[in-house]
Structures are given as structure tokens and as C-alpha cells.
Amino acid sequence: MSIQIDANNQSLGRLASKVAVSLRGKDKPAYKPNVLADIKVTIKNIEQAKFTGKKLTKKIYYRYSGYHGGIKEKKLSDLWATRPKYVFREMVYRMLPKNKSRDKIIKNLKFDN
């Protein structure tokens, strides 16, 4: 089963939570938590989605290399300008359950240019 969502002028957080629920299959009557849903979600026009509030200027993503002093930070505005699909994928990924099935579920999220 495939679901297509147009992200044009939609709030990104609300869209991400809707996609996470759909990927798990929780919006279907035959939902079982131990069975992976065979639902593919395709997102169109992700570049036209919008942020609310001051997230673009204040939100910071951190990465740590494992070495002393190896923490790096990047503002959401810089990351969104270069890699909007990565930002949205990470938002949905963090909303999925933190177990072995998360990596399998996120593979059903696709982007249409």
C-alpha cells in the first residue's frame, strides 16, 4: 500500500508525526504492534514545507565524533538550506519506536522530487 503526501505549506512537525503514525500502520484497523506494516509513504514538495516559531534560527543539531572537543553544531537554517530531505527523515526517525524495527520502518519513507 502506498500513501502520497504533499508537504506544500504544511507545518513540518505535524507532518512528521502524521507520517510516523502512517509508517507504523497505527491508522489502520488491523494494527498489530509486533507486525511491520507494509505501507510506503511518499512525500512531495518537501522544500515548500514551513517551520513555525523561531526554530529556523534557534534550533541546533549536534554531532559528536568521539574525540575530545569533537562536538560539532549546525543550525537548522543551514541544514534545511542544503539537505531538507535529511532533516525531515531525521524528524520522522526520532518519532519511531527505539527498537530493532525502527531501521526497517524508515526504509518505507520515500521522497518525490
Biotite code that builds the C-alpha atoms (Angstrom):
import biotite.structure as struc

atoms = struc.array([
    struc.Atom([0.000, 0.000, 0.000], chain_id="A", res_id=1, res_name="MET", atom_name="CA", element="C"),
    struc.Atom([1.306, 3.463, -0.846], chain_id="A", res_id=2, res_name="SER", atom_name="CA", element="C"),
    struc.Atom([0.402, 6.861, 0.576], chain_id="A", res_id=3, res_name="ILE", atom_name="CA", element="C"),
    struc.Atom([1.376, 10.138, -1.100], chain_id="A", res_id=4, res_name="GLN", atom_name="CA", element="C"),
    struc.Atom([1.506, 13.340, 0.935], chain_id="A", res_id=5, res_name="ILE", atom_name="CA", element="C"),
    struc.Atom([2.020, 16.854, -0.408], chain_id="A", res_id=6, res_name="ASP", atom_name="CA", element="C"),
    struc.Atom([4.089, 18.894, 2.057], chain_id="A", res_id=7, res_name="ALA", atom_name="CA", element="C"),
    struc.Atom([3.399, 22.221, 0.380], chain_id="A", res_id=8, res_name="ASN", atom_name="CA", element="C"),
    struc.Atom([2.753, 24.908, 3.040], chain_id="A", res_id=9, res_name="ASN", atom_name="CA", element="C"),
    struc.Atom([2.316, 22.369, 5.884], chain_id="A", res_id=10, res_name="GLN", atom_name="CA", element="C"),
    struc.Atom([3.885, 22.566, 9.323], chain_id="A", res_id=11, res_name="SER", atom_name="CA", element="C"),
    struc.Atom([6.836, 20.194, 9.404], chain_id="A", res_id=12, res_name="LEU", atom_name="CA", element="C"),
    struc.Atom([6.387, 18.792, 12.920], chain_id="A", res_id=13, res_name="GLY", atom_name="CA", element="C"),
    struc.Atom([2.728, 17.938, 12.420], chain_id="A", res_id=14, res_name="ARG", atom_name="CA", element="C"),
    struc.Atom([3.524, 16.395, 9.054], chain_id="A", res_id=15, res_name="LEU", atom_name="CA", element="C"),
    struc.Atom([6.333, 14.302, 10.571], chain_id="A", res_id=16, res_name="ALA", atom_name="CA", element="C"),
    struc.Atom([4.089, 12.935, 13.314], chain_id="A", res_id=17, res_name="SER", atom_name="CA", element="C"),
    struc.Atom([1.397, 12.056, 10.763], chain_id="A", res_id=18, res_name="LYS", atom_name="CA", element="C"),
    struc.Atom([3.997, 10.229, 8.630], chain_id="A", res_id=19, res_name="VAL", atom_name="CA", element="C"),
    struc.Atom([5.383, 8.344, 11.652], chain_id="A", res_id=20, res_name="ALA", atom_name="CA", element="C"),
    struc.Atom([1.911, 7.098, 12.581], chain_id="A", res_id=21, res_name="VAL", atom_name="CA", element="C"),
    struc.Atom([1.223, 6.032, 8.986], chain_id="A", res_id=22, res_name="SER", atom_name="CA", element="C"),
    struc.Atom([4.556, 4.216, 8.651], chain_id="A", res_id=23, res_name="LEU", atom_name="CA", element="C"),
    struc.Atom([3.785, 2.148, 11.741], chain_id="A", res_id=24, res_name="ARG", atom_name="CA", element="C"),
    struc.Atom([0.296, 1.375, 10.467], chain_id="A", res_id=25, res_name="GLY", atom_name="CA", element="C"),
    struc.Atom([-1.413, 2.726, 13.566], chain_id="A", res_id=26, res_name="LYS", atom_name="CA", element="C"),
    struc.Atom([-4.082, 4.429, 11.489], chain_id="A", res_id=27, res_name="ASP", atom_name="CA", element="C"),
    struc.Atom([-5.284, 1.081, 10.068], chain_id="A", res_id=28, res_name="LYS", atom_name="CA", element="C"),
    struc.Atom([-7.882, -1.129, 11.774], chain_id="A", res_id=29, res_name="PRO", atom_name="CA", element="C"),
    struc.Atom([-5.651, -4.218, 11.500], chain_id="A", res_id=30, res_name="ALA", atom_name="CA", element="C"),
    struc.Atom([-2.792, -2.659, 13.521], chain_id="A", res_id=31, res_name="TYR", atom_name="CA", element="C"),
    struc.Atom([-0.607, -5.057, 15.485], chain_id="A", res_id=32, res_name="LYS", atom_name="CA", element="C"),
    struc.Atom([2.425, -3.674, 17.319], chain_id="A", res_id=33, res_name="PRO", atom_name="CA", element="C"),
    struc.Atom([4.526, -6.770, 16.664], chain_id="A", res_id=34, res_name="ASN", atom_name="CA", element="C"),
    struc.Atom([3.883, -6.852, 12.888], chain_id="A", res_id=35, res_name="VAL", atom_name="CA", element="C"),
    struc.Atom([5.617, -4.456, 10.499], chain_id="A", res_id=36, res_name="LEU", atom_name="CA", element="C"),
    struc.Atom([3.143, -2.607, 8.298], chain_id="A", res_id=37, res_name="ALA", atom_name="CA", element="C"),
    struc.Atom([3.741, -2.814, 4.551], chain_id="A", res_id=38, res_name="ASP", atom_name="CA", element="C"),
    struc.Atom([2.932, 0.849, 3.942], chain_id="A", res_id=39, res_name="ILE", atom_name="CA", element="C"),
    struc.Atom([5.125, 3.111, 1.827], chain_id="A", res_id=40, res_name="LYS", atom_name="CA", element="C"),
    struc.Atom([4.837, 6.863, 2.320], chain_id="A", res_id=41, res_name="VAL", atom_name="CA", element="C"),
    struc.Atom([5.983, 9.247, -0.426], chain_id="A", res_id=42, res_name="THR", atom_name="CA", element="C"),
    struc.Atom([6.482, 12.931, 0.348], chain_id="A", res_id=43, res_name="ILE", atom_name="CA", element="C"),
    struc.Atom([6.230, 15.570, -2.386], chain_id="A", res_id=44, res_name="LYS", atom_name="CA", element="C"),
    struc.Atom([7.379, 19.215, -2.264], chain_id="A", res_id=45, res_name="ASN", atom_name="CA", element="C"),
    struc.Atom([9.314, 18.870, 0.997], chain_id="A", res_id=46, res_name="ILE", atom_name="CA", element="C"),
    struc.Atom([11.205, 22.093, 0.221], chain_id="A", res_id=47, res_name="GLU", atom_name="CA", element="C"),
    struc.Atom([7.959, 24.112, 0.441], chain_id="A", res_id=48, res_name="GLN", atom_name="CA", element="C"),
    struc.Atom([7.109, 22.960, 3.977], chain_id="A", res_id=49, res_name="ALA", atom_name="CA", element="C"),
    struc.Atom([7.242, 25.572, 6.724], chain_id="A", res_id=50, res_name="LYS", atom_name="CA", element="C"),
    struc.Atom([8.535, 25.888, 10.258], chain_id="A", res_id=51, res_name="PHE", atom_name="CA", element="C"),
    struc.Atom([6.602, 27.643, 12.990], chain_id="A", res_id=52, res_name="THR", atom_name="CA", element="C"),
    struc.Atom([8.095, 29.951, 15.577], chain_id="A", res_id=53, res_name="GLY", atom_name="CA", element="C"),
    struc.Atom([11.815, 30.694, 15.683], chain_id="A", res_id=54, res_name="LYS", atom_name="CA", element="C"),
    struc.Atom([13.023, 27.150, 15.074], chain_id="A", res_id=55, res_name="LYS", atom_name="CA", element="C"),
    struc.Atom([14.990, 28.032, 11.934], chain_id="A", res_id=56, res_name="LEU", atom_name="CA", element="C"),
    struc.Atom([17.246, 30.441, 13.820], chain_id="A", res_id=57, res_name="THR", atom_name="CA", element="C"),
    struc.Atom([17.391, 28.852, 17.281], chain_id="A", res_id=58, res_name="LYS", atom_name="CA", element="C"),
    struc.Atom([17.363, 25.074, 16.798], chain_id="A", res_id=59, res_name="LYS", atom_name="CA", element="C"),
    struc.Atom([20.830, 23.488, 16.695], chain_id="A", res_id=60, res_name="ILE", atom_name="CA", element="C"),
    struc.Atom([21.786, 19.959, 15.678], chain_id="A", res_id=61, res_name="TYR", atom_name="CA", element="C"),
    struc.Atom([24.835, 18.424, 17.372], chain_id="A", res_id=62, res_name="TYR", atom_name="CA", element="C"),
    struc.Atom([27.203, 15.719, 16.165], chain_id="A", res_id=63, res_name="ARG", atom_name="CA", element="C"),
    struc.Atom([29.950, 14.108, 18.217], chain_id="A", res_id=64, res_name="TYR", atom_name="CA", element="C"),
    struc.Atom([32.973, 12.445, 16.627], chain_id="A", res_id=65, res_name="SER", atom_name="CA", element="C"),
    struc.Atom([34.021, 10.546, 19.736], chain_id="A", res_id=66, res_name="GLY", atom_name="CA", element="C"),
    struc.Atom([37.170, 12.564, 20.301], chain_id="A", res_id=67, res_name="TYR", atom_name="CA", element="C"),
    struc.Atom([37.798, 15.246, 22.933], chain_id="A", res_id=68, res_name="HIS", atom_name="CA", element="C"),
    struc.Atom([36.479, 18.545, 21.665], chain_id="A", res_id=69, res_name="GLY", atom_name="CA", element="C"),
    struc.Atom([34.864, 16.727, 18.743], chain_id="A", res_id=70, res_name="GLY", atom_name="CA", element="C"),
    struc.Atom([31.356, 18.108, 19.154], chain_id="A", res_id=71, res_name="ILE", atom_name="CA", element="C"),
    struc.Atom([30.104, 19.991, 16.110], chain_id="A", res_id=72, res_name="LYS", atom_name="CA", element="C"),
    struc.Atom([26.961, 22.023, 15.771], chain_id="A", res_id=73, res_name="GLU", atom_name="CA", element="C"),
    struc.Atom([24.914, 23.217, 12.836], chain_id="A", res_id=74, res_name="LYS", atom_name="CA", element="C"),
    struc.Atom([21.882, 25.495, 12.787], chain_id="A", res_id=75, res_name="LYS", atom_name="CA", element="C"),
    struc.Atom([18.644, 24.202, 11.382], chain_id="A", res_id=76, res_name="LEU", atom_name="CA", element="C"),
    struc.Atom([18.568, 27.014, 8.810], chain_id="A", res_id=77, res_name="SER", atom_name="CA", element="C"),
    struc.Atom([21.915, 25.901, 7.342], chain_id="A", res_id=78, res_name="ASP", atom_name="CA", element="C"),
    struc.Atom([20.946, 22.234, 7.325], chain_id="A", res_id=79, res_name="LEU", atom_name="CA", element="C"),
    struc.Atom([17.488, 22.937, 5.835], chain_id="A", res_id=80, res_name="TRP", atom_name="CA", element="C"),
    struc.Atom([19.002, 25.034, 3.028], chain_id="A", res_id=81, res_name="ALA", atom_name="CA", element="C"),
    struc.Atom([21.304, 22.205, 1.929], chain_id="A", res_id=82, res_name="THR", atom_name="CA", element="C"),
    struc.Atom([19.564, 18.951, 2.963], chain_id="A", res_id=83, res_name="ARG", atom_name="CA", element="C"),
    struc.Atom([15.798, 19.273, 3.617], chain_id="A", res_id=84, res_name="PRO", atom_name="CA", element="C"),
    struc.Atom([15.133, 15.563, 2.972], chain_id="A", res_id=85, res_name="LYS", atom_name="CA", element="C"),
    struc.Atom([17.721, 14.582, 5.593], chain_id="A", res_id=86, res_name="TYR", atom_name="CA", element="C"),
    struc.Atom([16.155, 16.925, 8.174], chain_id="A", res_id=87, res_name="VAL", atom_name="CA", element="C"),
    struc.Atom([12.673, 15.524, 7.614], chain_id="A", res_id=88, res_name="PHE", atom_name="CA", element="C"),
    struc.Atom([13.907, 11.911, 7.631], chain_id="A", res_id=89, res_name="ARG", atom_name="CA", element="C"),
    struc.Atom([15.636, 12.501, 10.970], chain_id="A", res_id=90, res_name="GLU", atom_name="CA", element="C"),
    struc.Atom([12.481, 14.060, 12.412], chain_id="A", res_id=91, res_name="MET", atom_name="CA", element="C"),
    struc.Atom([10.409, 11.019, 11.480], chain_id="A", res_id=92, res_name="VAL", atom_name="CA", element="C"),
    struc.Atom([13.179, 8.609, 12.553], chain_id="A", res_id=93, res_name="TYR", atom_name="CA", element="C"),
    struc.Atom([13.237, 10.070, 16.049], chain_id="A", res_id=94, res_name="ARG", atom_name="CA", element="C"),
    struc.Atom([9.445, 9.685, 16.331], chain_id="A", res_id=95, res_name="MET", atom_name="CA", element="C"),
    struc.Atom([9.553, 5.944, 15.617], chain_id="A", res_id=96, res_name="LEU", atom_name="CA", element="C"),
    struc.Atom([9.959, 3.370, 18.412], chain_id="A", res_id=97, res_name="PRO", atom_name="CA", element="C"),
    struc.Atom([13.524, 2.949, 19.643], chain_id="A", res_id=98, res_name="LYS", atom_name="CA", element="C"),
    struc.Atom([13.973, -0.746, 18.846], chain_id="A", res_id=99, res_name="ASN", atom_name="CA", element="C"),
    struc.Atom([15.181, -3.044, 16.063], chain_id="A", res_id=100, res_name="LYS", atom_name="CA", element="C"),
    struc.Atom([12.191, -2.350, 13.843], chain_id="A", res_id=101, res_name="SER", atom_name="CA", element="C"),
    struc.Atom([12.950, 1.371, 13.505], chain_id="A", res_id=102, res_name="ARG", atom_name="CA", element="C"),
    struc.Atom([15.596, 0.881, 10.782], chain_id="A", res_id=103, res_name="ASP", atom_name="CA", element="C"),
    struc.Atom([13.232, -1.347, 8.819], chain_id="A", res_id=104, res_name="LYS", atom_name="CA", element="C"),
    struc.Atom([10.291, 1.048, 9.122], chain_id="A", res_id=105, res_name="ILE", atom_name="CA", element="C"),
    struc.Atom([12.194, 4.152, 7.965], chain_id="A", res_id=106, res_name="ILE", atom_name="CA", element="C"),
    struc.Atom([13.106, 2.432, 4.687], chain_id="A", res_id=107, res_name="LYS", atom_name="CA", element="C"),
    struc.Atom([9.449, 2.840, 3.624], chain_id="A", res_id=108, res_name="ASN", atom_name="CA", element="C"),
    struc.Atom([9.783, 6.641, 3.625], chain_id="A", res_id=109, res_name="LEU", atom_name="CA", element="C"),
    struc.Atom([10.488, 7.992, 0.126], chain_id="A", res_id=110, res_name="LYS", atom_name="CA", element="C"),
    struc.Atom([10.761, 11.453, -1.381], chain_id="A", res_id=111, res_name="PHE", atom_name="CA", element="C"),
    struc.Atom([9.444, 12.535, -4.758], chain_id="A", res_id=112, res_name="ASP", atom_name="CA", element="C"),
    struc.Atom([11.131, 15.457, -6.454], chain_id="A", res_id=113, res_name="ASN", atom_name="CA", element="C"),
])
